[in-house]
Structures are given as C-alpha cells and as structure tokens.
Amino acid sequence: MKRIWLLLVLIASLAACGSEDWQAPASRNAPITILGAKLIDGTGADTIEDSVVIIEGTRIQAVGSRAETPVPKGGEIIDGTGKTVIPGLIDLHTHYFGDRAEMERLLRAQLRFGVTTSRSIGADTEEHLAVIAEARAGKLPAPRLYTAGLGFTHPDGHPIQLPFVRRPPTVEEARTGVAELSSQKVDFIKMWVESKNGTLAKINPETRQAIAEEAAKRHIPVVAHVFDLADLEQLIDIGVRQFLHTVRDTDDISNELLDRLKAEGVRFIPTFTVAERPWYFPENPGELQDPEIRASLDPALLTDIENEQNQKELLAEPNISRLKDEYARAERFVNKLVAHGIPIGVGSDSGAGVIATGWGTHHEMQLFVKAGLTPMQTLRAATGEAAAMLVEGGPGFGTIEPNKAADLLLLDADPLADIANTRKINRVMQAGKWLDREGELSP
C-alpha cells in the first residue's frame, strides 16, 4: 500500500507542479531594501560597489547604484555596508540518499549553506520523488528542486553500489524506462557512461542512442556522466548536450573538437570535489572539525572518516597516484573549455560519500579557482550560468536582476577577494523571505 500511495502522490503532484512553477515560501508585502552592499549579480557584469537591491514579494523589483536607485519609503532596510550580496547558489549535481527524514535534513542543510536551487541527478526513488513534489508545493523547507528520477546504466555497470537505478538489458526496456520517467514529469534523463578503468561494463552505444531518441521525442534533456573521450564524442553525436565530470582518459583534446563543443552548445559540470574525495579529508583531517561539515555528514560516516587508521589506509592506496593524475587532466580539460568559451557549471556530487551536502557546493567553487578560473567566473558558474543549464530560454532565477526570483546571500566578506568568503554567510533569502538558519534550518 505504501508504494502505491507514494506513486499516486508523486504523479499527481509532479504533474501539477513543474520546477519552474515551484511554490515560493510566503513573503511579506512590504518591500525589503538591501542598502550599500557590494553587488555581484551573477551575470558576469561589473560589480556595483554601493548598491541598492529592492525586493517586493517573492521577486527583485529594482537593482542599481545608490546614486541612481530611489529607496522606497517604509519596509525593511538592511544595512549592507561592508557586505557583499550574491545570488543564491545553484548545485547542478546532488544526490539524496536515505529515508524521508534524512532527505529533509539534507534539504535544510543546503538552504543553510545558501544553496537555493539543486538538481538531484539520477538516484531519486519514488519516496524521494514524493518529497520533491511536496517541496515544490512549498510544504517543506527546500531549495528549488530539479530531478532526473532514476538514471540509466549497464546491468552490471557503474554505480554498482546503487542496485535500484535503471539497468535495462534491452533497447526496448530502455525506451520503456524513458516513457516511465516522462510520466513522472522528470526534468532530465541521466545516464552513467563509465567503466571505472575497465572494471565494469559500460552501457552500450545502442542503448544510449535509444535513451536519447526517446527522451528527445518527449522533449526531456539528457545528462551523461562521462570519462572517456570516445564516449563524449559518441554521446554528442546522438544529441547529448550536458555532461557531468570531464574527459579524464587523455589530454589529447583537439581544437576541432573544442570548436564543435562550443558551436553545438555543449556544457559541462566538472565535479572536481568527487574526483578529489579519496584523499581530501585524509590529507586535511582538521577540516573535519568544521561544525557545519560535521552537521551535514551522516554521524556514522563521520566517525569512519575521522578514524586515523582509515585515513592512513586511504592514503596508502596504490591507485591514489593514478587518481591524482586523472584529477590534473580534469583541471587541464576545464581550462581548455573556459579558454574556448564553453560554459561550465558548479556541481559537487553532494551526498556521494564524504561530500557533505551544502559544504560541497562551496568547496567545488574553491576548486574552480584552484583550477585557474577567476572568482567572478566561478560565481557565475554557480549562479547565472548554472540556471541557464536548468532552464533553456531565460530562467526566472539565478541572477540579481529585476523580476527574477529573490534568492540571494548576504555575505560578511567579499568572495572576489577570496572565493572561500562564500562561506561567510550573514543571511540567506529565498523567494523574498529571510530564512532562519539557526532555527528552522539548524541540524
């Protein structure tokens, strides 16, 4: 009975409410004005040092310099002197594991970290989809959510630890799976295309093509997890235009291919954080004392990764050197993309093992800068550029501009001076409402 009830709630709720129709939290009618903060609007435009940002209801009403933007009488005035205002953060690669209570905890954690939009990409069970439907209806605290439902892989393929994802043995069953996802009103179709260095089978080209064709008939974008250059090229041939991770099997990326990626509107979400995961905490155990990281991680997992013997064993793994080489290739690939003007977006793979939900989004931005991007490029990848990867043709969120959703962070320090300053959150606003980070959103 429980399974049938969840499915009925899912289908009814998702059919009635897509992600762009997300029901914003109730917001007061009187305007809110943030006065005097440095503004980074998420478009890549120059900053406004002494800005005025006016919010009415759930949306931004006006933006500009103090000298040119009249401040409305009445309402709430927030003194932004010495602070920086940026759009709410967007994470394009997240997963939610566990039961309903755990998922709700992770959603609150994202909001506490200023992640106001999130894409859950490939591991959403019927129970998770029911929670997403409730979140979209404004019934519980959560970011604006997008989902791919359950993704596709080979029957014996990666991620082998997730037996419940879609593993169609035939092309016909792959097509049927896409039809089922379409009936669930998912926003994307996900497929994993990686062999884990030849240790697992990859979803075959014929099945990939069937999935892409069936998704195209239903106007659902496909997102692929990729590793090998040859797979990237084949997936582009069949119409895939968004990729999670990067090419890591080679450095031999031709200018001809880069030109094609740009011309055909291909976009990447590099997900450095998950590539760095095997050694980050063992090499930086002090980071585990961060109370926000501790609050976001599952307690049993935290105990496991804090164990000194476990840390030593992880660092002694013979494949660490190979993984670090792959990571360096990923950095070089991303730099080639950026130099060619190919869009990239922030996605952390939060929820995957030791990547603390919410924290991972900020850490991914730090790794973007470490890889060679500027803080401004990185902030755009986590806001305006990321929004464009979720909604074609001009999303109604992701930047601080008139008529956009009033999702924003007020920071106590300038992230252009140090991208780590995105963690110095003074306040989080979602749809025109200040969130209670220490109350409703506390762990």
C-alpha positions as a Markdown table, in Angstrom:
| # | Residue | x | y | z |
|---|---|---|---|---|
| 1 | Met | 0.0 | 0.0 | 0.0 |
| 2 | Lys | 2.7 | 2.5 | 0.9 |
| 3 | Arg | 4.4 | 2.1 | -2.5 |
| 4 | Ile | 1.1 | 2.7 | -4.3 |
| 5 | Trp | 0.3 | 5.7 | -2.1 |
| 6 | Leu | 3.7 | 7.3 | -2.8 |
| 7 | Leu | 3.4 | 6.8 | -6.5 |
| 8 | Leu | -0.1 | 8.4 | -6.6 |
| 9 | Val | 1.2 | 11.4 | -4.6 |
| 10 | Leu | 4.2 | 11.6 | -6.9 |
| 11 | Ile | 2.3 | 11.5 | -10.2 |
| 12 | Ala | -0.5 | 13.9 | -9.1 |
| 13 | Ser | 1.9 | 16.4 | -7.5 |
| 14 | Leu | 4.6 | 16.5 | -10.2 |
| 15 | Ala | 2.0 | 16.7 | -13.0 |
| 16 | Ala | 0.5 | 19.7 | -11.3 |
| 17 | Cys | 3.8 | 21.5 | -10.4 |
| 18 | Gly | 7.0 | 21.6 | -12.5 |
| 19 | Ser | 10.2 | 23.1 | -11.3 |
| 20 | Glu | 9.6 | 26.5 | -12.9 |
| 21 | Asp | 6.2 | 26.5 | -11.1 |
| 22 | Trp | 7.8 | 25.9 | -7.7 |
| 23 | Gln | 5.7 | 27.4 | -5.0 |
| 24 | Ala | 7.7 | 30.0 | -3.2 |
| 25 | Pro | 7.6 | 30.4 | 0.5 |
| 26 | Ala | 5.1 | 33.1 | 1.7 |
| 27 | Ser | 6.7 | 36.6 | 1.6 |
| 28 | Arg | 5.7 | 39.8 | 3.3 |
| 29 | Asn | 4.2 | 42.5 | 1.1 |
| 30 | Ala | 6.3 | 45.5 | 2.4 |
| 31 | Pro | 9.5 | 45.9 | 0.4 |
| 32 | Ile | 12.9 | 44.9 | 1.6 |
| 33 | Thr | 15.8 | 47.0 | 0.6 |
| 34 | Ile | 19.5 | 46.0 | 0.9 |
| 35 | Leu | 21.4 | 49.2 | 1.0 |
| 36 | Gly | 25.1 | 49.8 | 0.5 |
| 37 | Ala | 26.4 | 46.3 | -0.2 |
| 38 | Lys | 28.7 | 45.4 | -3.0 |
| 39 | Leu | 26.6 | 43.6 | -5.6 |
| 40 | Ile | 27.7 | 40.7 | -7.7 |
| 41 | Asp | 24.7 | 39.9 | -9.8 |
| 42 | Gly | 25.6 | 36.5 | -11.3 |
| 43 | Thr | 25.6 | 37.7 | -15.0 |
| 44 | Gly | 29.4 | 38.4 | -15.1 |
| 45 | Ala | 28.8 | 42.1 | -15.2 |
| 46 | Asp | 30.9 | 44.6 | -13.3 |
| 47 | Thr | 30.2 | 44.9 | -9.6 |
| 48 | Ile | 28.2 | 47.8 | -8.1 |
| 49 | Glu | 30.2 | 48.9 | -5.0 |
| 50 | Asp | 27.4 | 50.9 | -3.3 |
| 51 | Ser | 24.3 | 49.2 | -4.4 |
| 52 | Val | 20.5 | 49.2 | -3.8 |
| 53 | Val | 18.6 | 45.9 | -4.1 |
| 54 | Ile | 14.8 | 46.2 | -3.6 |
| 55 | Ile | 12.7 | 43.1 | -3.1 |
| 56 | Glu | 8.9 | 43.1 | -3.3 |
| 57 | Gly | 7.0 | 39.9 | -2.6 |
| 58 | Thr | 9.0 | 37.0 | -4.0 |
| 59 | Arg | 10.9 | 38.9 | -6.7 |
| 60 | Ile | 13.5 | 41.5 | -7.2 |
| 61 | Gln | 11.9 | 44.8 | -8.0 |
| 62 | Ala | 14.9 | 47.1 | -8.7 |
| 63 | Val | 18.7 | 47.0 | -8.7 |
| 64 | Gly | 21.2 | 49.7 | -9.1 |
| 65 | Ser | 23.7 | 52.1 | -7.5 |
| 66 | Arg | 22.6 | 54.2 | -4.5 |
| 67 | Ala | 23.1 | 57.3 | -6.6 |
| 68 | Glu | 20.7 | 56.2 | -9.3 |
| 69 | Thr | 18.1 | 54.0 | -7.5 |
| 70 | Pro | 15.5 | 55.6 | -5.3 |
| 71 | Val | 15.0 | 53.8 | -1.9 |
| 72 | Pro | 11.3 | 53.1 | -1.2 |
| 73 | Lys | 9.8 | 54.5 | 2.0 |
| 74 | Gly | 8.7 | 52.0 | 4.6 |
| 75 | Gly | 9.5 | 48.4 | 4.6 |
| 76 | Glu | 12.7 | 46.8 | 5.9 |
| 77 | Ile | 16.1 | 48.4 | 5.3 |
| 78 | Ile | 19.1 | 46.2 | 5.6 |
| 79 | Asp | 22.4 | 47.9 | 6.1 |
| 80 | Gly | 24.8 | 46.2 | 3.7 |
| 81 | Thr | 27.8 | 48.4 | 4.4 |
| 82 | Gly | 30.9 | 46.3 | 4.2 |
| 83 | Lys | 29.0 | 43.3 | 2.9 |
| 84 | Thr | 28.5 | 41.6 | -0.4 |
| 85 | Val | 25.3 | 40.4 | -2.0 |
| 86 | Ile | 25.3 | 37.5 | -4.5 |
| 87 | Pro | 22.6 | 35.3 | -6.0 |
| 88 | Gly | 21.5 | 32.1 | -4.2 |
| 89 | Leu | 23.8 | 29.3 | -5.1 |
| 90 | Ile | 22.9 | 26.5 | -7.6 |
| 91 | Asp | 24.3 | 22.9 | -7.4 |
| 92 | Leu | 23.8 | 21.0 | -10.6 |
| 93 | His | 24.9 | 17.6 | -9.3 |
| 94 | Thr | 23.5 | 16.4 | -6.0 |
| 95 | His | 22.1 | 13.1 | -4.6 |
| 96 | Tyr | 19.8 | 12.4 | -1.7 |
| 97 | Phe | 20.1 | 9.0 | 0.0 |
| 98 | Gly | 18.3 | 7.6 | 3.0 |
| 99 | Asp | 14.7 | 7.8 | 4.1 |
| 100 | Arg | 12.4 | 10.8 | 4.1 |
| 101 | Ala | 13.7 | 12.3 | 7.4 |
| 102 | Glu | 17.3 | 12.1 | 6.1 |
| 103 | Met | 16.3 | 13.7 | 2.8 |
| 104 | Glu | 14.5 | 16.6 | 4.6 |
| 105 | Arg | 17.6 | 17.1 | 6.8 |
| 106 | Leu | 19.8 | 17.3 | 3.7 |
| 107 | Leu | 17.5 | 19.8 | 2.0 |
| 108 | Arg | 17.6 | 22.0 | 5.1 |
| 109 | Ala | 21.4 | 21.8 | 5.1 |
| 110 | Gln | 21.5 | 23.0 | 1.6 |
| 111 | Leu | 19.5 | 26.1 | 2.5 |
| 112 | Arg | 21.6 | 26.7 | 5.5 |
| 113 | Phe | 24.6 | 26.9 | 3.2 |
| 114 | Gly | 22.8 | 29.2 | 0.8 |
| 115 | Val | 22.1 | 26.6 | -1.9 |
| 116 | Thr | 18.7 | 27.8 | -3.1 |
| 117 | Thr | 18.4 | 25.6 | -6.2 |
| 118 | Ser | 19.5 | 22.0 | -6.6 |
| 119 | Arg | 19.4 | 19.3 | -9.3 |
| 120 | Ser | 19.2 | 15.7 | -8.0 |
| 121 | Ile | 20.6 | 13.7 | -10.8 |
| 122 | Gly | 19.8 | 10.0 | -11.1 |
| 123 | Ala | 19.2 | 8.4 | -7.7 |
| 124 | Asp | 15.7 | 9.5 | -6.7 |
| 125 | Thr | 13.4 | 6.7 | -5.7 |
| 126 | Glu | 9.6 | 7.0 | -5.6 |
| 127 | Glu | 9.9 | 8.1 | -1.9 |
| 128 | His | 12.3 | 10.8 | -2.9 |
| 129 | Leu | 10.1 | 12.0 | -5.8 |
| 130 | Ala | 7.2 | 12.3 | -3.4 |
| 131 | Val | 9.3 | 14.5 | -1.1 |
| 132 | Ile | 10.4 | 16.6 | -4.1 |
| 133 | Ala | 6.7 | 17.1 | -5.1 |
| 134 | Glu | 5.9 | 18.3 | -1.6 |
| 135 | Ala | 8.9 | 20.7 | -1.6 |
| 136 | Arg | 7.8 | 22.1 | -5.0 |
| 137 | Ala | 4.4 | 22.7 | -3.5 |
| 138 | Gly | 6.0 | 24.8 | -0.7 |
| 139 | Lys | 5.1 | 22.3 | 2.0 |
| 140 | Leu | 8.6 | 21.9 | 3.5 |
| 141 | Pro | 11.9 | 23.9 | 3.5 |
| 142 | Ala | 13.9 | 23.0 | 0.5 |
| 143 | Pro | 15.8 | 24.5 | -2.5 |
| 144 | Arg | 14.1 | 24.8 | -5.8 |
| 145 | Leu | 14.5 | 21.2 | -7.0 |
| 146 | Tyr | 15.0 | 19.5 | -10.3 |
| 147 | Thr | 15.2 | 15.7 | -10.7 |
| 148 | Ala | 16.2 | 13.0 | -13.1 |
| 149 | Gly | 14.4 | 10.3 | -11.2 |
| 150 | Leu | 16.4 | 7.1 | -11.5 |
| 151 | Gly | 19.2 | 7.2 | -14.1 |
| 152 | Phe | 20.3 | 4.5 | -16.6 |
| 153 | Thr | 23.4 | 2.3 | -16.7 |
| 154 | His | 24.5 | -1.1 | -17.8 |
| 155 | Pro | 23.0 | -4.1 | -15.9 |
| 156 | Asp | 26.5 | -4.7 | -14.4 |
| 157 | Gly | 27.7 | -1.1 | -14.6 |
| 158 | His | 28.6 | 1.9 | -12.5 |
| 159 | Pro | 27.3 | 2.9 | -10.0 |
| 160 | Ile | 27.4 | -0.7 | -8.8 |
| 161 | Gln | 26.6 | 0.3 | -5.2 |
| 162 | Leu | 23.2 | 1.5 | -6.4 |
| 163 | Pro | 21.3 | -1.6 | -7.5 |
| 164 | Phe | 18.0 | 0.3 | -7.7 |
| 165 | Val | 18.9 | 2.6 | -10.6 |
| 166 | Arg | 17.6 | 1.6 | -14.1 |
| 167 | Arg | 19.6 | -1.2 | -15.7 |
| 168 | Pro | 17.7 | -2.1 | -18.9 |
| 169 | Pro | 19.0 | -5.3 | -20.5 |
| 170 | Thr | 17.5 | -4.4 | -23.9 |
| 171 | Val | 16.9 | -1.4 | -26.1 |
| 172 | Glu | 13.2 | -1.9 | -25.8 |
| 173 | Glu | 13.3 | -1.8 | -22.0 |
| 174 | Ala | 15.4 | 1.4 | -22.1 |
| 175 | Arg | 12.7 | 3.1 | -24.2 |
| 176 | Thr | 10.1 | 1.9 | -21.8 |
| 177 | Gly | 12.1 | 3.3 | -18.9 |
| 178 | Val | 12.2 | 6.7 | -20.6 |
| 179 | Ala | 8.5 | 6.6 | -21.0 |
| 180 | Glu | 8.0 | 5.8 | -17.3 |
| 181 | Leu | 10.2 | 8.8 | -16.4 |
| 182 | Ser | 8.3 | 11.0 | -18.7 |
| 183 | Ser | 5.0 | 10.0 | -16.9 |
| 184 | Gln | 6.7 | 11.0 | -13.6 |
| 185 | Lys | 7.4 | 14.5 | -15.1 |
| 186 | Val | 11.1 | 14.4 | -14.5 |
| 187 | Asp | 13.2 | 17.4 | -15.7 |
| 188 | Phe | 16.2 | 15.4 | -17.1 |
| 189 | Ile | 17.2 | 11.9 | -18.1 |
| 190 | Lys | 20.5 | 10.7 | -16.6 |
| 191 | Met | 22.9 | 8.0 | -17.9 |
| 192 | Trp | 26.2 | 6.8 | -16.5 |
| 193 | Val | 28.8 | 6.0 | -19.1 |
| 194 | Glu | 32.0 | 4.9 | -17.3 |
| 195 | Ser | 33.8 | 1.6 | -16.9 |
| 196 | Lys | 35.9 | 2.5 | -13.8 |
| 197 | Asn | 39.1 | 1.8 | -15.7 |
| 198 | Gly | 37.8 | -1.3 | -17.3 |
| 199 | Thr | 36.5 | -3.0 | -14.2 |
| 200 | Leu | 32.8 | -2.6 | -15.0 |
| 201 | Ala | 30.7 | -2.8 | -18.2 |
| 202 | Lys | 29.5 | 0.4 | -19.9 |
| 203 | Ile | 26.0 | 1.0 | -21.2 |
| 204 | Asn | 26.3 | 0.1 | -24.9 |
| 205 | Pro | 26.0 | 2.7 | -27.7 |
| 206 | Glu | 22.8 | 1.3 | -29.0 |
| 207 | Thr | 21.1 | 1.6 | -25.6 |
| 208 | Arg | 22.5 | 5.1 | -25.2 |
| 209 | Gln | 21.0 | 6.1 | -28.6 |
| 210 | Ala | 17.6 | 4.6 | -27.7 |
| 211 | Ile | 17.5 | 6.6 | -24.5 |
| 212 | Ala | 18.5 | 9.8 | -26.2 |
| 213 | Glu | 16.0 | 9.3 | -29.1 |
| 214 | Glu | 13.1 | 8.5 | -26.7 |
| 215 | Ala | 14.0 | 11.5 | -24.5 |
| 216 | Ala | 14.1 | 13.8 | -27.5 |
| 217 | Lys | 10.6 | 12.7 | -28.5 |
| 218 | Arg | 9.4 | 13.8 | -25.1 |
| 219 | His | 11.5 | 17.0 | -25.0 |
| 220 | Ile | 13.4 | 15.9 | -21.9 |
| 221 | Pro | 17.1 | 16.9 | -21.9 |
| 222 | Val | 19.7 | 14.1 | -21.3 |
| 223 | Val | 22.7 | 14.5 | -19.0 |
| 224 | Ala | 25.5 | 12.0 | -19.2 |
| 225 | His | 28.2 | 11.0 | -16.7 |
| 226 | Val | 31.4 | 10.7 | -18.8 |
| 227 | Phe | 35.0 | 9.8 | -18.5 |
| 228 | Asp | 36.4 | 8.7 | -21.9 |
| 229 | Leu | 36.9 | 11.0 | -24.9 |
| 230 | Ala | 35.4 | 8.4 | -27.3 |
| 231 | Asp | 32.2 | 8.2 | -25.3 |
| 232 | Leu | 31.9 | 12.0 | -25.2 |
| 233 | Glu | 32.1 | 12.2 | -29.0 |
| 234 | Gln | 29.5 | 9.4 | -29.4 |
| 235 | Leu | 27.2 | 11.0 | -27.0 |
| 236 | Ile | 27.4 | 14.3 | -28.7 |
| 237 | Asp | 26.6 | 12.5 | -32.0 |
| 238 | Ile | 23.3 | 11.3 | -30.5 |
| 239 | Gly | 22.3 | 14.7 | -29.1 |
| 240 | Val | 23.5 | 14.8 | -25.5 |
| 241 | Arg | 24.5 | 18.4 | -24.6 |
| 242 | Gln | 25.2 | 18.3 | -20.9 |
| 243 | Phe | 27.9 | 16.3 | -19.2 |
| 244 | Leu | 28.8 | 15.5 | -15.6 |
| 245 | His | 32.5 | 15.3 | -14.9 |
| 246 | Thr | 35.1 | 15.7 | -17.7 |
| 247 | Val | 37.3 | 13.8 | -20.1 |
| 248 | Arg | 40.0 | 12.2 | -17.9 |
| 249 | Asp | 41.4 | 9.4 | -20.1 |
| 250 | Thr | 43.5 | 11.7 | -22.3 |
| 251 | Asp | 44.9 | 15.2 | -22.7 |
| 252 | Asp | 44.6 | 14.9 | -26.5 |
| 253 | Ile | 41.6 | 17.3 | -26.9 |
| 254 | Ser | 41.8 | 18.9 | -30.4 |
| 255 | Asn | 40.8 | 22.4 | -31.2 |
| 256 | Glu | 38.4 | 21.0 | -33.8 |
| 257 | Leu | 36.5 | 19.1 | -31.0 |
| 258 | Leu | 36.5 | 22.2 | -28.8 |
| 259 | Asp | 35.1 | 24.3 | -31.6 |
| 260 | Arg | 32.4 | 21.7 | -32.1 |
| 261 | Leu | 31.5 | 21.7 | -28.4 |
| 262 | Lys | 31.1 | 25.4 | -28.5 |
| 263 | Ala | 29.1 | 25.5 | -31.7 |
| 264 | Glu | 26.7 | 22.8 | -30.6 |
| 265 | Gly | 26.1 | 24.3 | -27.1 |
| 266 | Val | 27.7 | 21.6 | -25.1 |
| 267 | Arg | 28.0 | 22.3 | -21.4 |
| 268 | Phe | 30.0 | 20.6 | -18.6 |
| 269 | Ile | 29.7 | 20.3 | -14.8 |
| 270 | Pro | 33.2 | 19.2 | -13.8 |
| 271 | Thr | 32.5 | 18.0 | -10.3 |
| 272 | Phe | 36.1 | 18.3 | -9.0 |
| 273 | Thr | 35.0 | 17.6 | -5.4 |
| 274 | Val | 34.1 | 14.0 | -6.1 |
| 275 | Ala | 37.4 | 13.4 | -8.0 |
| 276 | Glu | 39.3 | 14.8 | -5.1 |
| 277 | Arg | 37.3 | 12.9 | -2.5 |
| 278 | Pro | 39.6 | 9.9 | -2.0 |
| 279 | Trp | 42.4 | 12.0 | -0.5 |
| 280 | Tyr | 40.9 | 15.3 | 0.6 |
| 281 | Phe | 40.0 | 14.6 | 4.2 |
| 282 | Pro | 42.8 | 12.1 | 4.9 |
| 283 | Glu | 45.2 | 14.9 | 3.8 |
| 284 | Asn | 43.2 | 17.6 | 5.6 |
| 285 | Pro | 41.8 | 15.9 | 8.8 |
| 286 | Gly | 41.5 | 19.3 | 10.5 |
| 287 | Glu | 38.7 | 20.2 | 8.1 |
| 288 | Leu | 36.5 | 17.6 | 9.9 |
| 289 | Gln | 36.4 | 19.9 | 12.9 |
| 290 | Asp | 34.3 | 22.4 | 10.9 |
| 291 | Pro | 31.0 | 22.3 | 12.7 |
| 292 | Glu | 29.0 | 22.9 | 9.5 |
| 293 | Ile | 30.7 | 19.9 | 7.9 |
| 294 | Arg | 30.1 | 17.8 | 10.9 |
| 295 | Ala | 26.4 | 18.8 | 11.0 |
| 296 | Ser | 25.9 | 17.9 | 7.3 |
| 297 | Leu | 27.6 | 14.4 | 7.3 |
| 298 | Asp | 25.9 | 11.3 | 8.5 |
| 299 | Pro | 27.3 | 10.6 | 12.0 |
| 300 | Ala | 28.4 | 7.0 | 11.3 |
| 301 | Leu | 30.2 | 8.2 | 8.2 |
| 302 | Leu | 31.9 | 11.0 | 10.1 |
| 303 | Thr | 33.1 | 8.5 | 12.7 |
| 304 | Asp | 34.5 | 6.3 | 9.9 |
| 305 | Ile | 36.4 | 9.0 | 8.1 |
| 306 | Glu | 37.8 | 10.6 | 11.3 |
| 307 | Asn | 39.5 | 7.3 | 12.2 |
| 308 | Glu | 43.2 | 7.8 | 11.8 |
| 309 | Gln | 43.9 | 4.2 | 10.7 |
| 310 | Asn | 41.3 | 4.6 | 8.0 |
| 311 | Gln | 42.9 | 7.8 | 6.8 |
| 312 | Lys | 46.3 | 6.2 | 6.6 |
| 313 | Glu | 44.9 | 3.2 | 4.6 |
| 314 | Leu | 43.2 | 5.5 | 2.2 |
| 315 | Leu | 46.4 | 7.5 | 1.5 |
| 316 | Ala | 48.3 | 4.2 | 1.1 |
| 317 | Glu | 46.0 | 3.0 | -1.6 |
| 318 | Pro | 48.1 | 2.2 | -4.7 |
| 319 | Asn | 45.7 | 3.9 | -7.1 |
| 320 | Ile | 45.9 | 7.4 | -5.4 |
| 321 | Ser | 48.7 | 8.4 | -7.8 |
| 322 | Arg | 46.6 | 7.5 | -10.8 |
| 323 | Leu | 43.5 | 9.3 | -9.4 |
| 324 | Lys | 45.6 | 12.5 | -8.9 |
| 325 | Asp | 46.8 | 12.2 | -12.5 |
| 326 | Glu | 43.2 | 12.0 | -13.6 |
| 327 | Tyr | 42.3 | 15.0 | -11.5 |
| 328 | Ala | 45.1 | 17.0 | -13.1 |
| 329 | Arg | 43.8 | 16.0 | -16.5 |
| 330 | Ala | 40.3 | 17.2 | -15.5 |
| 331 | Glu | 41.8 | 20.6 | -14.5 |
| 332 | Arg | 43.5 | 21.0 | -17.8 |
| 333 | Phe | 40.4 | 20.0 | -19.7 |
| 334 | Val | 38.3 | 22.6 | -17.9 |
| 335 | Asn | 40.9 | 25.3 | -18.6 |
| 336 | Lys | 40.6 | 24.4 | -22.3 |
| 337 | Leu | 36.8 | 24.6 | -22.1 |
| 338 | Val | 36.9 | 28.0 | -20.4 |
| 339 | Ala | 39.5 | 29.4 | -22.9 |
| 340 | His | 37.2 | 28.3 | -25.7 |
| 341 | Gly | 34.1 | 30.0 | -24.1 |
| 342 | Ile | 32.4 | 26.7 | -23.4 |
| 343 | Pro | 30.0 | 27.1 | -20.4 |
| 344 | Ile | 30.7 | 25.2 | -17.2 |
| 345 | Gly | 28.5 | 25.0 | -14.1 |
| 346 | Val | 29.0 | 24.1 | -10.4 |
| 347 | Gly | 28.0 | 20.7 | -9.3 |
| 348 | Ser | 29.5 | 19.0 | -6.2 |
| 349 | Asp | 28.1 | 15.4 | -6.2 |
| 350 | Ser | 27.0 | 16.3 | -2.7 |
| 351 | Gly | 25.6 | 13.3 | -0.9 |
| 352 | Ala | 28.2 | 10.9 | -2.5 |
| 353 | Gly | 30.1 | 9.5 | 0.4 |
| 354 | Val | 32.1 | 12.1 | 2.3 |
| 355 | Ile | 30.9 | 15.1 | 0.3 |
| 356 | Ala | 28.9 | 17.0 | 2.9 |
| 357 | Thr | 25.7 | 18.4 | 1.4 |
| 358 | Gly | 25.8 | 22.2 | 1.1 |
| 359 | Trp | 29.5 | 22.4 | 2.1 |
| 360 | Gly | 30.4 | 20.5 | -1.2 |
| 361 | Thr | 28.9 | 23.4 | -3.3 |
| 362 | His | 31.2 | 25.9 | -1.7 |
| 363 | His | 34.2 | 23.5 | -1.9 |
| 364 | Glu | 33.6 | 23.0 | -5.6 |
| 365 | Met | 33.8 | 26.7 | -6.1 |
| 366 | Gln | 37.1 | 26.8 | -4.3 |
| 367 | Leu | 38.4 | 24.0 | -6.6 |
| 368 | Phe | 37.3 | 26.0 | -9.7 |
| 369 | Val | 39.5 | 28.9 | -8.5 |
| 370 | Lys | 42.3 | 26.4 | -7.7 |
| 371 | Ala | 42.0 | 25.1 | -11.3 |
| 372 | Gly | 42.5 | 28.6 | -12.7 |
| 373 | Leu | 39.1 | 30.2 | -13.0 |
| 374 | Thr | 38.7 | 33.7 | -11.5 |
| 375 | Pro | 36.3 | 34.1 | -8.6 |
| 376 | Met | 33.9 | 36.1 | -10.9 |
| 377 | Gln | 33.9 | 33.2 | -13.4 |
| 378 | Thr | 33.3 | 30.8 | -10.6 |
| 379 | Leu | 30.4 | 32.8 | -9.1 |
| 380 | Arg | 28.7 | 33.0 | -12.5 |
| 381 | Ala | 29.1 | 29.2 | -12.9 |
| 382 | Ala | 27.3 | 28.7 | -9.6 |
| 383 | Thr | 24.5 | 31.2 | -10.3 |
| 384 | Gly | 23.5 | 32.6 | -13.7 |
| 385 | Glu | 25.3 | 30.1 | -15.9 |
| 386 | Ala | 24.0 | 27.2 | -13.8 |
| 387 | Ala | 20.4 | 28.5 | -14.0 |
| 388 | Ala | 20.8 | 28.5 | -17.8 |
| 389 | Met | 21.7 | 24.8 | -17.7 |
| 390 | Leu | 18.5 | 24.0 | -15.9 |
| 391 | Val | 16.1 | 26.1 | -17.9 |
| 392 | Glu | 16.6 | 27.0 | -21.6 |
| 393 | Gly | 15.5 | 30.3 | -22.9 |
| 394 | Gly | 15.9 | 32.5 | -19.8 |
| 395 | Pro | 15.3 | 31.1 | -16.3 |
| 396 | Gly | 13.4 | 33.3 | -13.8 |
| 397 | Phe | 16.1 | 32.8 | -11.1 |
| 398 | Gly | 19.9 | 32.7 | -10.8 |
| 399 | Thr | 20.8 | 36.4 | -11.1 |
| 400 | Ile | 20.0 | 39.6 | -9.2 |
| 401 | Glu | 18.0 | 41.4 | -11.8 |
| 402 | Pro | 14.5 | 43.0 | -11.9 |
| 403 | Asn | 11.7 | 40.4 | -12.0 |
| 404 | Lys | 14.0 | 37.5 | -11.1 |
| 405 | Ala | 13.3 | 35.4 | -8.0 |
| 406 | Ala | 14.6 | 37.0 | -4.9 |
| 407 | Asp | 17.1 | 34.2 | -4.0 |
| 408 | Leu | 20.3 | 35.8 | -2.6 |
| 409 | Leu | 23.0 | 35.6 | 0.0 |
| 410 | Leu | 24.3 | 38.5 | 2.1 |
| 411 | Leu | 28.0 | 37.8 | 2.9 |
| 412 | Asp | 30.2 | 39.3 | 5.5 |
| 413 | Ala | 33.2 | 39.3 | 3.2 |
| 414 | Asp | 34.0 | 39.7 | -0.5 |
| 415 | Pro | 34.2 | 36.4 | -2.5 |
| 416 | Leu | 36.1 | 38.2 | -5.3 |
| 417 | Ala | 38.9 | 38.8 | -2.8 |
| 418 | Asp | 38.8 | 35.1 | -1.6 |
| 419 | Ile | 36.2 | 32.6 | -3.0 |
| 420 | Ala | 36.2 | 30.9 | 0.4 |
| 421 | Asn | 34.3 | 34.0 | 1.6 |
| 422 | Thr | 31.1 | 32.5 | 0.2 |
| 423 | Arg | 31.0 | 30.5 | 3.5 |
| 424 | Lys | 30.8 | 33.8 | 5.5 |
| 425 | Ile | 27.0 | 33.9 | 5.2 |
| 426 | Asn | 25.2 | 36.7 | 7.1 |
| 427 | Arg | 21.8 | 35.9 | 5.8 |
| 428 | Val | 20.0 | 33.7 | 3.2 |
| 429 | Met | 16.9 | 34.9 | 1.3 |
| 430 | Gln | 14.7 | 32.5 | -0.6 |
| 431 | Ala | 11.9 | 34.0 | -2.7 |
| 432 | Gly | 11.9 | 37.3 | -0.8 |
| 433 | Lys | 11.9 | 35.7 | 2.7 |
| 434 | Trp | 14.9 | 35.7 | 5.1 |
| 435 | Leu | 15.5 | 32.1 | 6.3 |
| 436 | Asp | 16.0 | 31.1 | 9.9 |
| 437 | Arg | 19.5 | 29.5 | 9.6 |
| 438 | Glu | 19.9 | 28.9 | 13.3 |
| 439 | Gly | 16.3 | 27.8 | 14.0 |
| 440 | Glu | 14.2 | 26.0 | 11.3 |
| 441 | Leu | 17.3 | 25.2 | 9.3 |
| 442 | Ser | 19.5 | 24.1 | 12.2 |
| 443 | Pro | 20.8 | 20.5 | 12.1 |
